Each structure stands twice: as structure tokens, then as C-alpha cells.
Amino acid sequence: MKGKKKSHMGLLFKEMGAFKITMILSIIVAAVGAYVSLRAYGYIYNAAREVIIHIEDSGGVDTLYLIDMGKHILFCVTGAYGLYGLALLFSHITAFNTAARLKKRLLRHIGSLPLGYFDTHPSGVLRKLVEKNTDAAETLIAHQIPNTAQSIALPVFFAIYMFKYNAMMAIACIIPVVIGFILLVSIMMGGGSDFVRKYQKASADMSDACVEYVRGIPVMKTFGQSADSFKRYKDAVTNFADFVYKFAISMMNADSSYNTAINSIFVTLIPAALYMFKTSTDSKSVILDFIFFASMIPLAVTLLKRIMSNSSESIIVDEAMEALEKVFNEKSQSFAGSLEPENFDISIRDLTFRYSKDTPVVIDGVNLEIPEKSTVAFVGMSGSGKSTIANLIARFWDVEEGAIKIGGCELKELSKKSIDSLMSVVFQESTLLKTTLAQNVALYKPDATKDEILRALHLAQCDDILERLPDGIDTVYGSKGTYFSGGEIQRIAIARAILKDAPIVILDEATAFADAENEYLIRKALEKLLADKTVIMIAHRMQTVRNADKICVIDNGKIAESGTHRELMIMNGIYKKMTDEYEKAVNWKFERREAVNA
């Protein structure tokens, strides 16, 4: 049997801060408004009783009494609407301030997380967290809490009124209400929360896939592909649609039973009224009570449906708060160190790493020395851990077991300024911001002069790019049809690194997806960037690592082999096998071309 699921609403109430007072006021005012609205029914009952009981009397109906009842009814109706509006005012003040506090805290915390966190949490998921999850909390506070206060207060006052006027008819009305409530609870407890959790995940997956799909539209159009060809997007949308459809079908019977129960009050009320009519000496009072209870039935049905709606909303918000709590539980990256490295040697000792406590080890007992101004290349199969080691050196993740030292200082002992100035990272797929070319190049050095930016672009072989830009380095990327190819973006990213002039460069095979012309220009640009630098290279093409001072073959998170190209070829191990396979693939391509030309 599953244990009771923990509620995560505490996070929401914590974020209310001083605005808990306005939230309490909203609840109180909403409950008072519920009482006032029911008082109107009481006055209607009294007026109807006056008419029915005394219409045949010699004295007739007391007109002044009816006018007085009418005034009370008008006062209660307007008062109920006014109080509900005041309750919403208080709840909206609380909602807006709480949502603002929650978003600010969330964004501050996300900004403090290690860069590696963003590799495992796509932008679509993070956007949903920041926007939709906090919006769900805002809606709950602004509308659902005062509505829930009314929904709870109304049945209590309603029951009191019913028993006050006619206990037997009250019991007759309450029986189907209780049955409906039991069905409601069984629906919500029997898989409702589990559905919402799965729904949130499917929705997040679809959101992320949609973002990725939109970004890939230019490539898809170039190759004449349709949306169906983007498998991840198609699968995510199909999975979401199938999931919602199957759940809707499974809930139809339960929902039908629930609606049948709460709409069957007349089934028990009419027999009770007939019995009382036959046995009572005051038939007029019985008729009056029946009319009163019959008029209250729509209110009872509305109340139960509102409770169900509020329960569904609260489950959705609880799941949203759980997702936010998971983010807040992620450990922030601290930059409390103040040391400066003596040199740029890199030392890795007994490095073991896993992404979280519940995940397997991905780096297992790695030891490595990287002398200053040397080049070390990591090669290995996809998923072997080569990129993870490089990311740990760049402090995209914090080291929990073992140590990484630069110039004799552990990474955590270095100041943030030192970490920022020590390293440049050129990713396999670099990104440009929607701003000027100059600002893109000067991203790591905002105070760079125009001459410095132009020099960096020249060294990065970007002269041909500058020649065709309408406003030179002041051209805004993405405006007036200004876009660059993948190879051109890589050269601009290299210009960015050249301008920063960091002593350590981490290079994730910048030529992996470049065409022949861009690959040649990128290699020339890298010669300028890597001169007299400590270089960590993640290699995907075997020919790019042959001149490295040391090549490390990573296999299942361990350094399986290390040495120069010549030494590793003599070992006749994993590296030689990878090199032979790579050369076979290259030669096969050339052979195929010769056969076609022949």
C-alpha cells in the first residue's frame, strides 16, 4: 500500500511572508460572505412563508413585513457580492506579491547553480518552472483559496439552515451529498495526484521538445523535412495526447457516478416530502419547506462541483510546488575562495563523480597531471566520461570526491574572479546572443576596445564575415536577415576566447560539424588561440589529437590508456582500435567517391 503523499504547500505559505495576514483576511471575509449569502435564502423563506400561510387569513399578508424582508434580501445579496470582491482583493494582493517573491527567489537560486545543471535541465523545462509553475501558485492564492473558504463555509451554514427548518428533509438532502463527497474523495485519492504528476512530466517533456523543434525549423526547411520527421517532438506530443486521452476514458465512469450522486437529491427529497405531507397536520409548512429545499439543491450541487474543481487545482499546484522544491534543494555553487594559483598546472587526484546521490558513478578514480602550456586530449566512446572530466575542470560541477587543483589550489579555494579569468571554453556547438557582433565577441571582456575586438576577429579568421556585414561589428545578430553558419559561429566563439586570453582553454572539438572550408579556417584560428596555453581537448576526430602532448583514453569513467599517439599505437589497445576504425571509415568514403567517378 502506498504511503500518504507529502504535501508541498509549505513552500507556498513560506513565500507569503507578511502577506499571510491579507490571506487570512481573505479567508475570513470569504466565509462571512458565504454566511451573508445564505441569510438571503432565509429571508426569502420567511417572505414565502408569510405569503403562503397568511394569504387566506382575514388580515391578509403583512405588506410591511414583506418590504422589510425585501430590504434584508437586497442587503444580503449586495453585501455577499461586496464581501466576495473584498476577499478577492485581499487574495490578489497576496497572490501577486507571493508570485513575485517566488519568481525572484527561484531565478536567484537558478543563477547560483553550477553550469552543469543546465546540461541536464533543458530550457523548455526551466521556462515551465519559472513561468507556469509560479503562475499556478498565483492562481491558487488569487482565486482558489477564497473560493475554497466559501466552499467549506457554505455547506456548514447550509446544513445548519436545513436542520433549522426541517430535519427530515435535511437528512434526505444530505444522504446523496455524502455519497457524492465519498466518490469525490475516492476519485482524488485513487490516482488523481498520480495523474497530475505524470501529466506535469509529459507536459514538461512536450514543452522542451517544442522548444528544440522550433530551434531546428531552419535546418528542417533546408532539407525539406516535415514536423513528423522530428522524432522527439512527434513522440512527445503523441505521448502527451495518448496519456490524457487514456486517463479521460478511465475517469469517465467515476466522474459519471459522482455527477449522478450529487444530482439525485430529488430522489431522496421527494419521498421524504410526500411522507411528511401525509403525516403532518400543517401541509402548508411542508409545501413551503419542500420549495425551500428544492430551491437550495442547485446551490448544493454547485458547491460540490466547486470543491472538486478546487481539489484538482490544489493537486496541480502541489505538484508544481514539488517541482520547485526540487530546484531549491539543488545545492548552490559557492565561490567563497580567495586564493590565486601560482601557475597553471592542473592536477587531478582520485576524482570520482556522480551527478546525484541516486545516480551511478560516471567518473571513477581518475588521476592525471597536466603541466602548464601542454595539450591533453580526451578520447573515448560516447558516454565514456570525457566531457564530464572537462566540465569538472571548468567547475561546471563541484567535485565531491577527490580533488582538482590548478597551480596548487583546489578549485573551491580559488576566487570567482580567478575561475572566470583562468579558463576559456569553446563548445562543440557555440551560441550567439541576439545583440551586436561586438558585444558577442566581448562577452568575457565587456570593456574591450573596438581595436581589440577587430584584432580578435582577424586572428579568428573572421575577415570574410566582417566584409559582408552592413554595420560591421555593430551589426545585430538576427536582424535584417543577418545569420551565420555553424562554422562561422565557431570562428566568432574562438574570437571571443582569443579576446579573453585565458591561460587555460577547454576545447570540445570545434570542427566536429564544420564543412571543409570552415574547418580549415577554424584550424588556423585555433593555432592563434592555443599558442602558449594549457589545453584540454575533447576529441571526436582521431586525426585532431595526434600532436597532443598526452592522449587519455576514457572508458567507463576511467583512464584506460594514456600516452602520446606513438606510444598508444604501440600499446595496440583501445586507442589503436579506435584509430584503425576511424581510418577505415575515412578510406571507405574515398573509395566510394572513386567508384562513383569511375
C-alpha positions in Angstrom: 0.0 0.0 0.0 1.4 3.4 -1.0 2.1 5.8 1.8 0.4 9.2 2.0 2.0 11.7 -0.4 3.7 14.6 1.3 2.2 18.0 0.7 4.5 20.7 -0.7 2.2 23.7 0.0 4.5 24.7 2.9 6.8 26.3 0.3 4.0 28.5 -0.9 2.9 29.6 2.5 6.5 30.3 3.4 6.9 32.7 0.4 3.8 34.6 1.5 5.8 36.2 4.3 4.0 39.2 5.9 1.2 38.7 3.3 -0.1 35.8 5.3 -2.2 38.4 7.1 -4.0 39.5 4.0 -4.5 35.8 3.0 -6.2 35.2 6.4 -8.3 38.3 6.0 -9.4 36.9 2.5 -10.4 33.6 4.0 -12.4 35.2 6.9 -14.1 37.7 4.6 -15.0 35.0 2.1 -16.5 32.8 4.9 -18.5 35.8 6.2 -19.7 36.5 2.6 -20.9 32.9 2.4 -22.9 33.3 5.6 -24.4 36.6 4.3 -25.4 35.0 1.0 -27.2 32.2 2.8 -29.0 34.7 5.0 -30.7 35.9 1.8 -32.2 32.4 1.4 -33.5 32.6 5.0 -35.2 35.9 4.3 -36.7 34.6 1.1 -38.1 31.6 3.1 -39.6 34.0 5.7 -41.2 36.1 2.9 -42.6 33.0 1.2 -43.9 31.6 4.5 -45.7 34.9 5.1 -47.4 34.7 1.7 -48.4 31.0 1.8 -49.5 30.9 5.4 -51.4 34.1 5.7 -52.8 34.6 2.2 -56.2 33.1 3.1 -56.3 34.8 6.5 -58.8 37.6 7.1 -56.0 40.0 7.9 -54.2 39.2 4.6 -50.5 39.4 4.0 -48.4 41.8 6.1 -47.1 44.1 3.3 -44.7 46.0 5.6 -43.1 42.7 6.7 -42.6 41.7 3.0 -41.0 45.0 2.3 -38.7 44.6 5.3 -37.8 41.1 4.1 -37.1 42.5 0.6 -34.7 45.1 2.1 -32.9 42.4 4.0 -32.6 40.2 0.9 -31.2 43.2 -1.1 -28.8 44.0 1.6 -27.6 40.3 1.9 -27.1 39.9 -1.9 -25.2 43.2 -2.4 -23.3 42.5 0.9 -22.3 39.0 -0.3 -21.0 40.3 -3.6 -19.2 43.1 -1.9 -17.6 40.8 0.7 -16.5 38.4 -2.1 -15.0 41.2 -4.0 -13.1 42.3 -0.9 -11.9 38.7 -0.3 -10.6 38.6 -3.9 -8.8 42.0 -3.4 -7.0 40.6 -0.3 -6.2 37.3 -2.1 -4.9 39.0 -5.2 -2.6 41.3 -3.2 -1.2 38.2 -1.6 -1.0 36.3 -4.9 0.9 39.0 -6.8 3.4 39.6 -4.1 3.9 35.9 -3.3 4.4 35.0 -7.0 6.8 37.9 -7.4 8.8 36.8 -4.3 8.8 33.1 -5.5 10.0 34.0 -9.1 12.7 36.3 -7.8 13.9 33.6 -5.3 13.7 30.9 -8.0 15.7 33.0 -10.5 18.3 33.9 -7.9 18.7 30.2 -7.0 18.9 29.0 -10.6 21.5 31.7 -11.2 23.6 30.2 -8.4 23.5 26.6 -9.6 26.5 25.0 -11.3 26.6 25.4 -15.1 26.4 21.6 -15.5 22.9 21.8 -14.1 21.8 23.4 -17.4 23.1 20.5 -19.4 20.7 18.1 -17.7 17.8 20.6 -17.5 16.7 21.9 -20.9 15.5 25.4 -21.4 11.9 24.3 -22.0 11.7 22.6 -18.6 13.3 25.6 -16.8 10.9 28.0 -18.6 7.9 25.9 -17.4 9.3 26.0 -13.9 9.7 29.8 -13.8 6.5 30.7 -15.7 3.8 28.1 -15.5 4.6 26.7 -12.0 4.6 30.1 -10.4 1.6 31.1 -12.3 -0.3 28.1 -11.0 0.6 29.2 -7.4 -0.6 32.7 -8.2 -4.0 31.4 -9.5 -4.4 29.2 -6.4 -3.9 32.1 -4.0 -5.8 34.6 -6.0 -8.9 32.5 -6.7 -8.9 29.0 -5.3 -8.2 29.8 -1.7 -11.1 32.3 -1.2 -13.3 30.0 -3.3 -12.4 27.1 -1.1 -13.1 29.1 2.0 -16.6 29.8 0.6 -17.0 26.2 -0.4 -16.2 24.9 3.1 -18.2 27.6 4.9 -21.3 27.3 2.7 -22.0 23.6 3.4 -21.6 24.2 7.2 -24.1 27.1 7.2 -26.3 25.3 4.7 -26.6 22.3 6.9 -27.4 24.5 9.9 -30.2 26.2 8.0 -31.6 22.9 6.7 -31.8 21.3 10.1 -33.3 24.5 11.5 -36.2 24.5 9.1 -36.8 20.7 8.6 -34.6 17.9 10.0 -36.1 15.1 8.0 -35.8 16.9 4.6 -32.3 17.9 5.7 -31.3 14.3 6.2 -32.9 13.4 2.8 -30.7 16.0 1.1 -27.5 15.2 2.9 -27.5 11.5 2.0 -26.7 11.9 -1.7 -24.4 14.8 -0.8 -22.4 12.4 1.5 -22.3 9.8 -1.2 -21.1 12.3 -3.7 -18.4 13.5 -1.3 -17.2 9.9 -0.8 -17.0 9.4 -4.5 -15.2 12.7 -4.8 -12.6 11.7 -2.2 -12.1 8.3 -3.9 -11.5 10.0 -7.3 -9.0 12.4 -5.9 -7.2 9.8 -3.7 -7.4 6.9 -6.1 -5.0 8.2 -8.7 -5.7 11.9 -9.1 -2.4 13.1 -7.7 -0.5 10.4 -9.6 -2.1 11.5 -12.8 -1.2 15.2 -12.2 2.4 14.2 -11.5 2.6 12.2 -14.8 0.7 15.0 -16.6 3.2 17.6 -15.4 6.2 15.4 -16.6 4.5 14.7 -20.0 3.8 18.4 -20.4 7.4 19.4 -19.5 8.8 16.9 -22.0 6.5 18.2 -24.7 7.4 21.8 -23.9 11.1 21.0 -24.1 10.7 19.1 -27.3 8.7 22.0 -28.8 11.5 24.5 -28.0 14.0 22.2 -29.6 11.8 21.7 -32.6 11.3 25.5 -33.1 15.1 25.9 -33.0 15.5 23.2 -35.6 13.0 24.6 -38.1 15.6 26.3 -40.3 17.5 23.1 -40.7 14.3 21.1 -41.3 13.2 23.5 -44.0 16.6 23.4 -45.7 16.3 19.7 -46.1 12.6 19.7 -46.9 11.5 17.8 -43.8 8.1 17.9 -42.0 7.4 18.1 -38.3 6.8 14.3 -38.3 10.5 13.8 -39.2 11.5 15.4 -35.9 11.0 12.2 -33.9 11.4 13.5 -30.4 8.9 16.3 -30.9 6.4 13.9 -32.6 6.8 11.3 -29.8 6.4 13.9 -27.0 3.2 15.3 -28.5 1.8 11.9 -29.2 2.7 10.6 -25.8 1.0 13.6 -24.1 -2.1 13.2 -26.2 -2.4 9.5 -25.6 -1.8 9.9 -21.9 -4.5 12.5 -21.4 -7.0 10.5 -23.6 -6.4 7.2 -21.7 -6.8 8.9 -18.3 -10.0 10.7 -19.5 -11.5 7.4 -20.6 -10.6 5.7 -17.3 -12.1 8.5 -15.3 -15.4 8.6 -17.2 -17.2 6.0 -15.0 -16.1 7.5 -11.7 -17.0 11.0 -12.9 -20.4 9.9 -14.1 -21.1 8.2 -10.7 -20.1 11.3 -8.9 -22.3 13.6 -11.0 -25.2 11.1 -10.7 -24.9 11.1 -6.9 -24.9 14.9 -6.4 -27.7 15.5 -8.9 -30.0 12.8 -7.4 -31.1 14.8 -4.3 -34.7 14.9 -5.5 -34.7 11.1 -5.4 -34.5 11.2 -1.6 -36.1 14.6 -1.0 -39.4 13.9 -2.8 -40.2 10.7 -0.9 -39.4 12.5 2.4 -41.7 15.4 1.5 -44.6 13.1 0.5 -44.3 11.1 3.7 -44.4 14.4 5.8 -47.3 15.7 3.7 -49.4 12.6 4.5 -48.4 12.6 8.2 -48.3 16.3 9.0 -51.2 18.4 10.1 -49.6 21.6 8.7 -49.5 20.8 4.9 -48.7 24.4 4.0 -45.5 24.3 6.0 -44.5 21.0 4.4 -45.0 22.5 0.9 -43.1 25.6 1.9 -40.2 23.6 3.3 -40.1 21.4 0.1 -40.0 24.6 -2.1 -37.2 25.9 0.1 -35.1 22.8 -0.1 -35.8 22.3 -3.8 -34.5 25.8 -4.4 -31.4 25.1 -2.4 -30.5 21.9 -4.4 -28.7 23.8 -7.3 -26.6 25.5 -4.7 -25.6 22.2 -3.1 -24.7 20.8 -6.5 -22.6 23.9 -7.3 -20.8 23.6 -4.0 -19.8 20.0 -4.6 -18.6 20.7 -8.1 -16.6 23.7 -6.9 -15.0 21.6 -4.2 -13.9 19.0 -6.8 -12.6 21.8 -9.0 -10.6 23.3 -6.1 -9.3 19.9 -5.2 -8.0 19.4 -8.7 -6.4 22.8 -8.7 -4.7 22.2 -5.4 -3.2 18.9 -6.6 -1.8 20.7 -9.7 -0.3 23.4 -7.5 1.1 20.9 -5.1 2.9 19.1 -7.9 4.1 22.5 -9.2 5.5 23.3 -5.7 7.1 19.8 -5.5 9.0 20.6 -8.8 10.1 24.0 -7.4 11.2 22.4 -4.2 13.4 20.0 -6.2 15.1 23.0 -7.7 15.5 24.8 -4.4 17.0 21.6 -3.0 19.8 21.7 -5.6 23.0 22.8 -4.0 24.1 26.3 -4.9 27.7 26.7 -6.1 29.7 28.7 -3.6 32.7 31.0 -4.6 33.9 31.7 -1.1 37.6 31.1 -2.0 40.1 33.9 -2.2 43.4 32.2 -3.4 45.2 32.8 -6.6 47.1 30.0 -8.4 50.9 30.0 -8.5 50.9 28.6 -12.1 48.6 26.9 -14.5 49.5 23.2 -13.9 46.3 21.1 -13.5 46.4 18.2 -11.0 43.5 15.6 -10.8 43.7 13.3 -7.8 41.4 10.3 -7.1 38.5 12.0 -8.9 35.2 10.2 -8.5 31.9 11.8 -9.6 28.2 11.1 -9.9 25.5 13.6 -10.9 23.4 12.9 -7.8 23.4 10.5 -4.9 20.9 8.3 -6.7 22.8 8.0 -10.0 25.7 5.7 -10.8 29.3 6.8 -10.8 30.3 8.4 -14.1 34.0 9.2 -13.2 35.8 6.6 -11.2 39.1 7.2 -9.5 40.8 9.4 -12.2 44.4 10.6 -11.6 46.0 13.0 -14.1 48.7 15.6 -14.3 48.5 18.3 -16.9 51.6 20.6 -17.0 51.3 24.3 -17.8 51.3 25.1 -21.6 50.8 21.4 -22.5 48.0 19.9 -24.6 46.0 16.9 -23.2 43.3 15.2 -25.3 40.5 13.0 -24.1 39.2 10.4 -26.5 36.6 7.6 -26.0 33.2 6.3 -26.9 30.2 8.5 -26.4 29.2 8.5 -22.8 32.6 7.3 -21.6 33.0 10.4 -19.4 35.5 12.6 -21.3 33.2 15.6 -21.4 32.4 15.2 -17.7 36.1 15.4 -16.8 36.5 18.6 -18.8 33.3 20.1 -17.2 34.7 19.3 -13.8 37.9 21.1 -14.6 35.9 24.1 -15.7 33.9 23.8 -12.5 30.6 23.2 -14.3 30.1 20.8 -11.4 31.6 20.8 -8.0 34.0 17.9 -7.0 32.6 15.9 -4.1 35.2 13.0 -4.1 38.9 13.6 -4.9 40.4 16.9 -5.9 41.2 19.1 -8.9 43.9 21.6 -8.4 45.2 24.5 -10.5 48.5 25.9 -9.5 48.4 24.0 -6.3 45.0 25.4 -5.2 41.7 23.3 -5.2 39.0 24.8 -7.4 36.9 25.6 -4.4 39.7 27.6 -2.9 40.0 29.9 -5.9 38.1 33.1 -6.1 35.3 33.6 -8.6 37.4 36.2 -10.4 40.2 33.7 -10.7 38.0 30.9 -12.1 36.4 33.3 -14.6 39.8 34.6 -15.8 41.6 31.3 -15.8 39.6 29.4 -18.5 38.0 29.8 -21.9 35.6 27.1 -23.1 34.8 26.6 -26.8 31.9 24.3 -27.0 31.1 21.9 -29.9 28.0 24.0 -30.6 28.5 27.6 -29.6 25.7 30.1 -29.2 25.4 33.8 -30.1 23.2 36.3 -28.4 20.7 38.5 -30.2 22.9 41.5 -29.9 25.8 43.2 -31.9 28.7 41.2 -33.1 31.0 43.4 -31.0 29.1 42.5 -27.8 29.1 38.8 -28.7 32.9 38.8 -29.1 33.4 41.0 -25.9 31.1 38.8 -23.8 34.0 37.8 -21.5 35.7 41.2 -21.7 32.9 43.9 -21.7 35.5 46.8 -21.5 37.3 45.7 -24.7 38.1 48.4 -27.2 37.0 48.3 -30.8 40.6 47.7 -31.9 40.9 44.7 -29.6 37.6 43.2 -30.9 38.7 43.7 -34.5 42.1 42.1 -33.8 40.5 39.1 -32.1 38.1 38.7 -35.1 41.1 38.9 -37.5 43.1 36.3 -35.6 40.0 34.1 -35.6 39.8 34.2 -39.4 36.6 36.2 -39.4 37.6 38.9 -42.0 35.2 37.4 -44.6 32.4 37.6 -42.1 33.0 41.3 -41.4 33.2 42.2 -45.1 29.5 41.2 -45.7 28.0 42.8 -42.6 26.1 46.0 -43.3 27.2 47.7 -40.0 30.4 45.9 -39.4 30.9 44.8 -35.7 27.8 46.9 -34.8 25.6 44.6 -36.8 23.0 42.9 -34.6 22.9 39.1 -35.0 19.5 38.0 -36.2 18.4 41.4 -37.5 18.0 42.3 -41.2 18.5 38.6 -42.1 21.9 38.5 -40.5 22.7 34.9 -39.6 25.8 32.8 -39.6 26.6 29.2 -40.5 27.7 26.8 -37.8 31.3 27.1 -38.8 31.1 30.9 -38.8 29.6 30.9 -35.3 32.5 28.7 -34.2 35.0 31.2 -35.5 33.3 34.0 -33.7 33.3 31.9 -30.5 37.1 31.4 -31.0 37.4 35.2 -31.4 35.6 35.5 -28.1 38.2 33.2 -26.4 41.1 35.0 -28.1 39.9 38.3 -26.7 39.6 36.8 -23.2 43.1 35.4 -23.5 42.7 32.9 -20.6 45.7 30.7 -19.8 43.6 27.5 -19.9 41.5 26.5 -22.9 38.9 23.7 -22.9 38.1 22.7 -26.4 35.2 20.5 -27.3 36.1 19.5 -30.9 35.2 22.9 -32.5 35.5 21.4 -36.0 33.1 18.4 -35.5 30.3 19.7 -37.7 32.2 22.2 -39.9 32.4 22.0 -43.7 35.8 21.7 -45.3 36.3 25.4 -45.9 35.2 26.4 -42.3 37.3 23.5 -40.9 40.4 24.9 -42.5 39.7 28.4 -41.2 38.8 27.1 -37.7 42.1 25.2 -37.5 44.0 28.4 -38.4 42.0 30.3 -35.7 42.8 27.6 -33.2 46.5 27.9 -33.8 46.3 31.6 -32.7 44.1 30.7 -29.7 46.0 27.8 -28.3 49.5 29.2 -28.6 51.3 29.1 -25.2 48.1 27.8 -23.5 47.2 24.9 -21.3 44.8 23.0 -23.5 42.3 20.3 -22.6 40.8 18.9 -25.8 37.7 16.6 -26.1 38.3 14.8 -29.4 35.7 13.3 -31.8 38.0 13.0 -34.8 41.1 11.0 -34.2 43.4 13.0 -36.5 42.9 16.1 -34.3 44.8 14.6 -31.3 47.9 13.2 -32.9 50.1 16.1 -31.9 48.8 16.3 -28.3 51.4 16.0 -25.6 49.3 13.4 -23.9 46.2 11.5 -25.0 43.9 9.9 -22.4 41.6 7.2 -23.5 38.5 7.3 -21.3 36.5 4.1 -20.8 33.6 3.8 -18.4 34.7 6.8 -16.4 38.3 5.6 -16.0 41.6 6.4 -17.8 42.1 3.1 -19.6 45.2 4.2 -21.5 47.4 7.4 -21.7 50.5 8.5 -23.7 51.5 10.1 -27.0 50.0 9.0 -30.2 53.0 6.9 -31.0 53.1 5.2 -27.5 49.4 4.4 -27.7 49.7 2.9 -31.2 52.5 0.6 -29.9 50.3 -0.5 -27.0 47.9 -2.0 -29.5 44.9 -1.3 -27.2 41.7 0.7 -27.3 43.3 3.8 -28.9 44.8 1.8 -31.8 41.5 0.1 -32.4 39.6 3.5 -32.4 42.2 5.0 -34.8 42.1 2.0 -37.1 38.3 2.1 -37.2 38.4 5.9 -37.9 40.8 5.5 -40.8 38.7 2.7 -42.3 35.7 5.0 -42.2 37.7 7.8 -43.9 39.2 5.5 -46.5 35.8 3.9 -47.2 34.4 7.3 -48.1 37.3 8.0 -50.5 36.9 4.6 -52.1 33.2 5.2 -52.7 33.8 8.5 -54.3 36.4 6.9 -56.7 33.9 4.2 -57.6 31.2 6.8 -58.4 33.6 8.9 -60.5 34.8 5.9 -62.4 
